[in-house]
Amino acid sequence: MPSSVAIPFTMGPALLFCPADRPERFGKAADRADAVILDWEDAVAPADKQRAREAVLAQQGAGGLEPSRTIVRVNPVGSPDFELDLAALEKTPYRTVMLAKAEDASQVKALEGYRVIALCETAAGVVNAASIAAQPNVVALMWGAEDLLASLGGLSSRNDDGGYRAVALHSRSAVLLAAKAAGKEAIDAVYVNIPDLDGLSAEAEDAVASGFGAKACIHPNQVAVVREAYAPAPEAVAHASELLEAATAAGSGVFQFKGKMIDGPILKHAESVLRRAGR
């Protein structure tokens, strides 16, 4: 059984889904993205799931993907494929798992010993997001819009103008708040309109501003857009560095910097800017 220690989730900001039955794409996905999500669930037809598991097992060794940058999405707990996924997973070096359609804390316990990204993409998953996030082996929560609306009996997560419907926005916020309240990372849902890079850019910028630590992609062309949204401008990095140096010199408490009063929340924002800059 793998170690049960869950260290913070630091993969990102651009996570790229890759169908696990397409091993010829594994290396290309790893080259393009910050982390690869090898998908044993929705991206693979039922008849091809065993072949997908075998493809992941076959690419191990010197030519395999780096475990620290690889996530495996498994089928939902209770589905016919979950136990088969788990048996295959134990034979791999990959220890970060995305649990599809996570709906309660007990399901996460079935992956004890793995670092779990719980994908809250049903009504039950969103409602129970806080208890799921509280599990020790959960390192992040992600939400999914289309499966969520399907679980509600809805037709589409977005309005005609491309923006999310109110229920989708509520769910997005609920998952983000649950993750951050538990000290875990939050991952924003995929943007399914692949040619609309402007729309993706606006949504990724909102994800950054809202506090999501990463965004999932479904096409390699989306990666650069997400990375650009997460990369702070050079002047923002310089300002944050100068501000934190001033905070160190001032000691503790509120202090003045360039004519403005600085307190804890502003310093946390500066720290976030430097983290996104890789400093």
Backbone hydrogen bonds in HBPLUS format (Angstrom, degrees):
<---DONOR---> <-ACCEPTOR-->    atom                        ^
c    i                          cat <-CA-CA->   ^        H-A-AA   ^      H-
h    n   atom  resd res      DA  || num        DHA   H-A  angle D-A-AA Bond
n    s   type  num  typ     dist DA aas  dist angle  dist       angle   num
A0215-LYS N   A0013-PRO O   2.82 MM 202  6.06 162.4  1.85 173.6 167.4     1
A0034-ASP N   A0014-ALA O   3.02 MM  20  5.44 149.1  2.12 153.2 162.0     2
A0015-LEU N   A0215-LYS O   3.16 MM 200  6.25 170.5  2.17 146.0 148.9     3
A0217-CYS N   A0015-LEU O   2.57 MM 202  5.81 148.2  1.67 166.9 176.4     4
A0016-LEU N   A0035-ALA O   2.97 MM  19  6.38 167.0  1.98 160.3 161.4     5
A0037-ILE N   A0016-LEU O   2.84 MM  21  5.83 166.3  1.86 140.3 140.1     6
A0017-PHE N   A0217-CYS O   2.97 MM 200  6.20 173.7  1.97 158.4 157.6     7
A0018-CYS N   A0037-ILE O   2.86 MM  19  5.88 151.1  1.95 160.2 151.4     8
A0039-ASP N   A0018-CYS O   2.93 MM  21  5.89 170.4  1.94 153.7 155.0     9
A0022-ARG N   A0019-PRO O   3.08 MM   3  5.64 152.2  2.16 121.5 122.5    10
A0020-ALA N   A0039-ASP O   3.07 MM  19  5.07 160.4  2.11 136.3 132.9    11
A0025-ARG N   A0022-ARG O   2.90 MM   3  5.73 166.1  1.92 127.3 132.0    12
A0026-PHE N   A0023-PRO O   3.16 MM   3  5.20 153.3  2.24 102.8 110.6    13
A0029-ALA N   A0025-ARG O   2.91 MM   4  6.04 160.8  1.95 158.4 163.6    14
A0030-ALA N   A0026-PHE O   3.00 MM   4  6.28 157.5  2.05 150.9 157.4    15
A0031-ASP N   A0027-GLY O   2.97 MM   4  6.20 148.6  2.07 145.2 153.5    16
A0032-ARG N   A0028-LYS O   3.11 MM   4  6.31 142.2  2.26 143.1 152.5    17
A0032-ARG N   A0029-ALA O   3.19 MM   3  5.21 126.2  2.49  94.4 107.9    18
A0033-ALA N   A0029-ALA O   3.02 MM   4  6.06 158.5  2.07 157.6 161.6    19
A0036-VAL N   A0069-ARG O   2.98 MM  33  6.43 157.1  2.04 153.9 154.1    20
A0071-ILE N   A0036-VAL O   2.78 MM  35  6.03 159.4  1.82 167.5 170.0    21
A0038-LEU N   A0071-ILE O   2.73 MM  33  6.10 149.5  1.82 173.3 164.2    22
A0073-ARG N   A0038-LEU O   2.84 MM  35  6.10 160.8  1.88 146.7 153.1    23
A0040-TRP N   A0073-ARG O   2.96 MM  33  5.66 156.5  2.01 146.4 154.2    24
A0044-VAL N   A0041-GLU O   3.06 MM   3  5.82 167.3  2.08 127.9 131.7    25
A0048-ASP N   A0045-ALA O   2.81 MM   3  5.29 150.2  1.90 117.1 127.0    26
A0049-LYS N   A0046-PRO O   3.47 MM   3  5.50 171.5  2.48 106.1 108.5    27
A0052-ALA N   A0048-ASP O   2.94 MM   4  6.21 144.1  2.08 147.3 158.2    28
A0053-ARG N   A0049-LYS O   3.02 MM   4  6.36 153.8  2.09 148.1 153.9    29
A0054-GLU N   A0050-GLN O   3.00 MM   4  6.27 161.1  2.03 150.0 155.2    30
A0055-ALA N   A0051-ARG O   2.92 MM   4  6.10 144.0  2.05 140.4 150.2    31
A0056-VAL N   A0052-ALA O   3.19 MM   4  6.48 153.4  2.26 146.8 152.1    32
A0057-LEU N   A0053-ARG O   3.08 MM   4  6.39 160.0  2.13 149.3 155.0    33
A0058-ALA N   A0054-GLU O   2.88 MM   4  5.98 147.5  1.98 144.4 153.3    34
A0064-GLY N   A0061-GLY O   3.01 MM   3  5.20 163.8  2.04 112.3 117.0    35
A0069-ARG N   A0066-GLU O   2.92 MM   3  5.49 161.5  1.96 120.9 127.1    36
A0070-THR N   A0067-PRO O   3.32 MM   3  5.03 164.1  2.35 108.3 105.7    37
A0072-VAL N   A0096-THR O   3.13 MM  24  6.64 155.1  2.20 148.6 154.9    38
A0098-MET N   A0072-VAL O   2.86 MM  26  5.91 163.0  1.89 130.1 135.6    39
A0074-VAL N   A0098-MET O   2.94 MM  24  6.25 151.7  2.02 162.1 168.9    40
A0100-ALA N   A0074-VAL O   3.38 MM  26  6.20 159.9  2.43 147.7 153.5    41
A0079-SER N   A0076-PRO O   3.05 MM   3  5.59 161.1  2.09 134.2 136.2    42
A0082-PHE N   A0079-SER O   3.20 MM   3  5.52 153.6  2.27 111.3 118.4    43
A0085-ASP N   A0081-ASP O   2.82 MM   4  6.02 154.5  1.89 154.8 162.6    44
A0086-LEU N   A0082-PHE O   2.86 MM   4  6.15 160.2  1.90 154.6 160.0    45
A0087-ALA N   A0083-GLU O   3.00 MM   4  6.18 158.1  2.05 144.9 150.0    46
A0088-ALA N   A0084-LEU O   3.09 MM   4  6.30 156.5  2.15 145.0 151.0    47
A0089-LEU N   A0085-ASP O   2.79 MM   4  5.96 159.5  1.83 154.6 161.3    48
A0090-GLU N   A0086-LEU O   3.16 MM   4  6.33 151.6  2.24 147.5 152.4    49
A0091-LYS N   A0088-ALA O   3.00 MM   3  5.46 149.5  2.09 112.0 121.0    50
A0092-THR N   A0089-LEU O   3.00 MM   3  5.29 165.2  2.02 114.6 118.5    51
A0115-ARG N   A0095-ARG O   2.83 MM  20  6.04 168.4  1.84 172.9 168.8    52
A0097-VAL N   A0115-ARG O   2.78 MM  18  6.09 158.9  1.83 159.1 166.5    53
A0117-ILE N   A0097-VAL O   2.71 MM  20  6.02 162.7  1.74 155.7 159.3    54
A0099-LEU N   A0117-ILE O   2.88 MM  18  6.20 152.1  1.96 149.2 158.0    55
A0119-LEU N   A0099-LEU O   3.04 MM  20  5.74 161.8  2.07 150.2 152.4    56
A0102-ALA N   A0119-LEU O   3.03 MM  17  5.57 143.7  2.17 139.3 145.6    57
A0107-GLN N   A0104-ASP O   3.16 MM   3  5.79 141.8  2.32 113.3 122.1    58
A0108-VAL N   A0105-ALA O   3.09 MM   3  5.35 125.7  2.40 102.9 116.1    59
A0109-LYS N   A0105-ALA O   3.36 MM   4  6.75 145.3  2.49 145.8 154.9    60
A0110-ALA N   A0107-GLN O   3.11 MM   3  5.41 147.2  2.22 102.9 112.3    61
A0111-LEU N   A0108-VAL O   2.90 MM   3  5.50 160.9  1.94 116.5 123.0    62
A0112-GLU N   A0109-LYS O   3.21 MM   3  5.11 141.6  2.36 114.9 109.8    63
A0114-TYR N   A0111-LEU O   3.00 MM   3  5.70 157.5  2.06 145.5 146.8    64
A0116-VAL N   A0137-ASN O   2.83 MM  21  5.95 175.6  1.83 157.1 158.6    65
A0139-VAL N   A0116-VAL O   2.84 MM  23  5.73 158.9  1.89 144.5 150.9    66
A0118-ALA N   A0140-ALA O   3.00 MM  22  6.46 147.3  2.11 160.6 153.5    67
A0142-MET N   A0118-ALA O   2.97 MM  24  6.19 158.9  2.01 148.0 147.5    68
A0120-CYS N   A0142-MET O   2.71 MM  22  6.02 152.5  1.78 175.2 165.4    69
A0126-VAL N   A0122-THR O   3.02 MM   4  6.31 159.4  2.06 157.6 161.6    70
A0127-VAL N   A0123-ALA O   3.02 MM   4  6.21 168.3  2.03 153.9 157.3    71
A0128-ASN N   A0124-ALA O   2.96 MM   4  6.01 149.5  2.05 145.6 153.5    72
A0129-ALA N   A0126-VAL O   3.22 MM   3  5.00 165.3  2.24 105.8 107.1    73
A0132-ILE N   A0128-ASN O   3.06 MM   4  6.26 154.8  2.13 156.7 164.7    74
A0133-ALA N   A0129-ALA O   2.87 MM   4  6.01 163.9  1.90 152.4 156.5    75
A0134-ALA N   A0130-ALA O   3.14 MM   4  6.29 136.9  2.34 138.1 148.9    76
A0135-GLN N   A0132-ILE O   3.15 MM   3  5.71 164.0  2.18 115.2 120.1    77
A0138-VAL N   A0135-GLN O   3.09 MM   3  5.53 163.1  2.12 117.4 122.8    78
A0185-GLU N   A0139-VAL O   3.18 MM  46  6.41 167.5  2.19 143.4 139.7    79
A0141-LEU N   A0185-GLU O   2.97 MM  44  6.46 150.0  2.06 149.7 155.1    80
A0187-ILE N   A0141-LEU O   2.83 MM  46  6.19 151.9  1.91 155.3 162.1    81
A0149-LEU N   A0145-ALA O   3.03 MM   4  6.34 163.9  2.06 154.5 156.8    82
A0150-ALA N   A0146-GLU O   3.03 MM   4  6.27 152.8  2.10 145.7 153.8    83
A0151-SER N   A0147-ASP O   2.92 MM   4  6.17 147.1  2.03 144.4 152.9    84
A0151-SER N   A0148-LEU O   3.02 MM   3  5.13 119.0  2.41  96.5 111.7    85
A0152-LEU N   A0148-LEU O   3.14 MM   4  6.50 129.9  2.40 140.6 154.3    86
A0152-LEU N   A0149-LEU O   3.13 MM   3  5.00 134.2  2.35  92.0 104.8    87
A0154-GLY N   A0149-LEU O   2.75 MM   5  4.90 150.4  1.83 162.7 154.3    88
A0153-GLY N   A0150-ALA O   3.10 MM   3  5.04 153.2  2.17  99.2 107.6    89
A0165-ARG N   A0157-SER O   2.82 MM   8  5.74 163.1  1.85 149.5 147.0    90
A0159-ASN N   A0163-GLY O   2.71 MM   4  5.53 162.1  1.74 170.8 174.9    91
A0162-GLY N   A0159-ASN O   3.01 MM   3  5.42 163.3  2.03 115.9 119.9    92
A0168-ALA N   A0165-ARG O   3.06 MM   3  5.37 122.3  2.41 104.1 118.4    93
A0169-LEU N   A0165-ARG O   3.00 MM   4  6.35 161.2  2.04 157.9 163.7    94
A0170-HIS N   A0166-ALA O   2.89 MM   4  6.10 157.5  1.94 150.3 156.7    95
A0171-SER N   A0167-VAL O   3.04 MM   4  6.19 158.8  2.09 140.2 145.7    96
A0172-ARG N   A0168-ALA O   2.87 MM   4  6.09 158.9  1.91 151.8 157.7    97
A0173-SER N   A0169-LEU O   3.00 MM   4  6.19 164.2  2.03 149.3 153.0    98
A0174-ALA N   A0170-HIS O   2.84 MM   4  6.04 155.7  1.89 149.1 156.8    99
A0175-VAL N   A0171-SER O   2.99 MM   4  6.15 161.5  2.02 152.8 155.7   100
A0176-LEU N   A0172-ARG O   3.10 MM   4  6.27 161.3  2.14 146.2 151.8   101
A0177-LEU N   A0173-SER O   2.89 MM   4  6.04 168.9  1.90 155.4 158.2   102
A0178-ALA N   A0174-ALA O   2.98 MM   4  6.07 158.6  2.02 143.2 149.5   103
A0179-ALA N   A0175-VAL O   2.99 MM   4  6.11 161.2  2.02 148.4 153.2   104
A0180-LYS N   A0176-LEU O   3.03 MM   4  6.22 175.7  2.03 156.9 158.0   105
A0181-ALA N   A0177-LEU O   2.88 MM   4  5.88 154.6  1.94 147.2 154.6   106
A0182-ALA N   A0178-ALA O   3.29 MM   4  6.38 139.5  2.46 136.5 145.1   107
A0182-ALA N   A0179-ALA O   3.14 MM   3  5.36 132.5  2.38 100.4 112.7   108
A0184-LYS N   A0179-ALA O   2.83 MM   5  4.92 162.7  1.86 150.4 144.6   109
A0183-GLY N   A0180-LYS O   3.04 MM   3  4.88 158.9  2.08 100.7 106.9   110
A0213-GLY N   A0186-ALA O   2.86 MM  27  5.69 139.5  2.02 149.2 160.8   111
A0188-ASP N   A0214-ALA O   2.89 MM  26  6.30 165.7  1.91 148.2 147.2   112
A0216-ALA N   A0188-ASP O   3.23 MM  28  6.34 167.7  2.24 151.5 152.0   113
A0194-ILE N   A0192-VAL O   2.99 MM   2  5.58 122.1  2.34 110.2  93.8   114
A0196-ASP N   A0193-ASN O   3.06 MM   3  5.61 140.8  2.22 116.2 127.1   115
A0197-LEU N   A0195-PRO O   2.95 MM   2  5.80 128.0  2.23 110.9  95.4   116
A0200-LEU N   A0196-ASP O   3.13 MM   4  6.41 154.9  2.20 142.5 149.7   117
A0201-SER N   A0197-LEU O   2.87 MM   4  6.02 154.9  1.93 141.3 148.1   118
A0202-ALA N   A0198-ASP O   3.04 MM   4  6.33 161.5  2.08 150.9 154.4   119
A0203-GLU N   A0199-GLY O   3.03 MM   4  6.25 158.9  2.08 146.6 152.6   120
A0204-ALA N   A0200-LEU O   2.77 MM   4  5.95 156.9  1.82 154.2 161.0   121
A0205-GLU N   A0201-SER O   2.90 MM   4  6.07 156.9  1.95 148.9 155.2   122
A0206-ASP N   A0202-ALA O   3.07 MM   4  6.28 149.4  2.17 139.9 148.0   123
A0207-ALA N   A0203-GLU O   2.92 MM   4  6.19 146.1  2.04 140.6 150.3   124
A0208-VAL N   A0204-ALA O   2.99 MM   4  6.31 155.7  2.05 150.5 155.6   125
A0209-ALA N   A0205-GLU O   3.03 MM   4  6.24 169.6  2.04 148.1 150.9   126
A0210-SER N   A0206-ASP O   2.85 MM   4  5.92 141.5  2.00 143.5 153.8   127
A0211-GLY N   A0207-ALA O   3.08 MM   4  6.21 134.0  2.30 141.2 151.3   128
A0212-PHE N   A0207-ALA O   2.93 MM   5  5.22 145.8  2.05 156.4 153.6   129
A0211-GLY N   A0208-VAL O   3.21 MM   3  5.36 136.5  2.41 100.2 111.5   130
A0222-GLN N   A0219-HIS O   2.96 MM   3  5.62 160.7  1.99 121.9 128.1   131
A0223-VAL N   A0220-PRO O   3.15 MM   3  5.55 152.8  2.23 111.7 118.9   132
A0226-VAL N   A0222-GLN O   3.13 MM   4  6.42 160.5  2.17 155.8 160.7   133
A0227-ARG N   A0223-VAL O   2.92 MM   4  6.18 166.5  1.94 158.9 163.1   134
A0228-GLU N   A0224-ALA O   2.95 MM   4  6.06 156.5  2.00 143.7 149.9   135
A0229-ALA N   A0225-VAL O   3.10 MM   4  6.35 152.5  2.18 143.1 150.2   136
A0230-TYR N   A0226-VAL O   3.09 MM   4  6.37 148.1  2.20 148.3 156.7   137
A0231-ALA N   A0227-ARG O   2.93 MM   4  6.06 131.9  2.16 145.9 158.9   138
A0236-ALA N   A0233-ALA O   2.91 MM   3  5.18 126.3  2.20 105.2 119.9   139
A0237-VAL N   A0233-ALA O   3.07 MM   4  6.47 151.8  2.15 154.1 162.7   140
A0238-ALA N   A0234-PRO O   2.96 MM   4  6.22 162.5  1.99 151.0 155.5   141
A0239-HIS N   A0235-GLU O   2.97 MM   4  6.06 157.7  2.02 139.5 145.8   142
A0240-ALA N   A0236-ALA O   2.94 MM   4  6.08 159.3  1.98 144.0 149.7   143
A0241-SER N   A0237-VAL O   2.93 MM   4  6.13 160.7  1.97 151.5 156.7   144
A0242-GLU N   A0238-ALA O   2.99 MM   4  6.17 164.4  2.02 149.6 153.8   145
A0243-LEU N   A0239-HIS O   2.88 MM   4  6.02 156.8  1.93 148.5 155.5   146
A0244-LEU N   A0240-ALA O   2.98 MM   4  6.16 162.1  2.01 150.4 154.2   147
A0245-GLU N   A0241-SER O   3.00 MM   4  6.20 151.1  2.09 145.7 153.9   148
A0246-ALA N   A0242-GLU O   2.97 MM   4  6.21 151.2  2.06 143.6 151.5   149
A0247-ALA N   A0243-LEU O   2.93 MM   4  6.24 143.8  2.07 141.8 152.4   150
A0248-THR N   A0244-LEU O   3.02 MM   4  6.26 152.2  2.10 142.9 149.2   151
A0249-ALA N   A0245-GLU O   3.07 MM   4  6.36 156.9  2.12 145.5 151.5   152
A0250-ALA N   A0246-ALA O   2.92 MM   4  6.09 144.1  2.05 141.6 151.7   153
A0251-GLY N   A0247-ALA O   3.11 MM   4  6.22 129.1  2.38 139.8 151.1   154
A0255-PHE N   A0262-ILE O   3.20 MM   7  5.39 153.4  2.28 140.6 148.1   155
A0262-ILE N   A0255-PHE O   2.70 MM   7  5.39 166.8  1.72 169.4 174.3   156
A0257-PHE N   A0260-LYS O   2.76 MM   3  5.28 160.0  1.80 152.6 158.9   157
A0260-LYS N   A0257-PHE O   3.04 MM   3  5.28 161.3  2.08 110.4 116.4   158
A0267-LEU N   A0263-ASP O   3.25 MM   4  6.56 152.7  2.32 150.6 158.7   159
A0267-LEU N   A0264-GLY O   3.04 MM   3  5.15 118.0  2.44 100.1 115.6   160
A0268-LYS N   A0264-GLY O   2.96 MM   4  6.29 153.3  2.03 155.2 163.4   161
A0269-HIS N   A0265-PRO O   3.05 MM   4  6.32 149.6  2.15 142.6 150.4   162
A0270-ALA N   A0266-ILE O   3.07 MM   4  6.39 153.6  2.14 143.1 149.9   163
A0271-GLU N   A0267-LEU O   2.91 MM   4  6.22 154.2  1.98 149.4 156.5   164
A0272-SER N   A0268-LYS O   2.96 MM   4  6.21 150.1  2.05 143.9 151.8   165
A0273-VAL N   A0269-HIS O   3.03 MM   4  6.37 151.5  2.11 148.1 155.3   166
A0274-LEU N   A0270-ALA O   3.16 MM   4  6.50 158.0  2.21 148.7 153.4   167
A0275-ARG N   A0271-GLU O   2.97 MM   4  6.25 151.0  2.06 146.3 154.8   168
A0276-ARG N   A0272-SER O   3.02 MM   4  6.27 161.6  2.05 151.0 155.1   169
A0277-ALA N   A0273-VAL O   3.06 MM   4  6.29 132.1  2.29 135.8 149.2   170
A0279-ARG N   A0274-LEU O   2.82 MM   5  5.14 169.0  1.83 156.1 153.2   171
A0278-GLY N   A0275-ARG O   2.94 MM   3  5.03 157.1  1.99 104.5 111.5   172
